[in-house]
């Protein structure tokens, strides 16, 4: 088994931990003013959840040996960190370490994202179909 695939198999268990809802609710409360000043409808919880679901979903394709079935949009999203993809939240990036459960979840999903990109680009799959 490829080393990256082994790591991805191991991290899959970590991605199944309960979502850091309490910390996200605290972030929503602590940064309410900043969120309200952003243009458009903002839902930090849903944006983070969607981002994590994309990573977990991509991983499920990989672990099911269905790499060729991964939608290109899912792969495209992997190229950016959460704060790059949702740049309206950049003001939070230096603050997330203050929310331990959220921070741990963020780091775990970021690691999975990086390993997925590495595996998909180097070993198995041409990213630009």
C-alpha positions in Angstrom: 0.0 0.0 0.0 1.3 3.4 -1.0 2.5 5.5 2.0 0.1 8.4 1.3 -2.9 6.0 0.9 -2.0 4.4 4.2 -2.0 7.8 5.9 -5.3 8.7 4.3 -6.8 5.4 5.5 -5.6 6.2 9.0 -6.9 9.8 8.9 -10.3 8.7 7.7 -11.1 7.8 11.3 -10.1 11.2 12.5 -12.4 12.9 9.9 -15.4 11.0 11.5 -15.1 12.7 14.8 -18.0 14.9 15.9 -18.1 18.3 14.2 -16.9 21.2 16.4 -20.3 22.8 16.6 -19.7 24.3 20.1 -16.5 26.0 19.0 -18.1 27.2 15.7 -21.0 28.7 17.7 -18.5 30.4 20.0 -16.7 31.8 16.9 -20.0 33.0 15.5 -20.7 34.8 18.8 -17.2 36.2 19.3 -17.0 37.5 15.7 -20.6 38.5 15.2 -19.8 42.1 14.4 -17.2 41.0 11.8 -19.6 38.5 10.2 -22.4 41.1 10.1 -20.1 43.5 8.2 -19.4 41.0 5.5 -21.3 41.4 2.2 -24.0 38.9 1.3 -25.3 36.0 3.3 -22.7 34.5 5.6 -22.9 31.2 7.3 -19.5 30.2 8.7 -20.9 26.9 10.1 -22.3 25.8 6.7 -19.2 27.0 4.8 -16.8 25.1 7.0 -19.1 22.0 6.9 -19.3 22.1 3.1 -15.5 22.4 2.9 -15.0 19.4 5.2 -17.6 17.3 3.4 -15.8 18.0 0.1 -12.6 16.6 1.6 -14.2 13.6 3.3 -16.2 12.9 0.1 -13.1 13.0 -2.0 -11.4 10.7 0.4 -14.3 8.2 0.3 -13.9 8.0 -3.5 -10.2 7.3 -3.0 -10.6 4.7 -0.3 -13.3 3.0 -2.4 -10.9 2.9 -5.4 -13.3 5.1 -7.4 -10.8 7.8 -8.2 -12.0 8.3 -11.7 -15.5 9.0 -10.4 -14.4 12.1 -8.4 -16.2 15.2 -9.8 -13.7 17.8 -11.2 -15.3 20.5 -9.0 -14.4 18.5 -5.9 -10.8 18.2 -7.0 -10.6 21.9 -7.9 -11.7 22.8 -4.4 -8.8 20.8 -2.9 -6.3 23.3 -4.3 -7.2 25.9 -1.7 -7.2 25.9 2.1 -10.4 26.8 3.8 -9.3 30.4 4.2 -8.2 30.7 0.6 -11.4 29.2 -0.7 -13.6 31.3 1.7 -11.3 34.4 1.8 -14.1 36.5 3.5 -13.0 34.7 6.7 -9.3 35.5 6.4 -9.6 37.7 9.5 -10.2 34.5 11.5 -7.2 32.6 10.4 -4.9 33.9 13.1 -7.5 33.4 15.8 -8.6 29.8 15.3 -6.0 28.4 17.6 -8.0 29.9 20.4 -10.8 27.4 19.7 -9.2 24.0 20.4 -11.7 21.6 18.9 -12.3 23.7 15.8 -8.5 24.1 15.4 -7.9 20.4 15.7 -10.6 19.6 13.2 -9.3 22.3 10.8 -5.7 20.9 11.0 -6.9 17.3 10.4 -9.0 18.2 7.4 -6.1 20.4 6.0 -3.7 17.5 6.3 -6.1 15.1 4.6 -6.6 17.7 1.8 -2.8 18.0 1.3 -2.4 14.3 1.2 -5.3 13.9 -1.3 -3.7 16.4 -3.6 -0.3 14.8 -3.3 -1.7 11.4 -4.0 -4.0 12.4 -6.8 -1.3 14.5 -8.6 1.8 12.4 -8.1 0.8 8.8 -8.1 -2.5 7.9 -9.6 -4.5 10.4 -11.4 -4.1 13.3 -13.8 -5.8 16.2 -12.1 -6.7 18.0 -15.3 -9.0 15.6 -17.1 
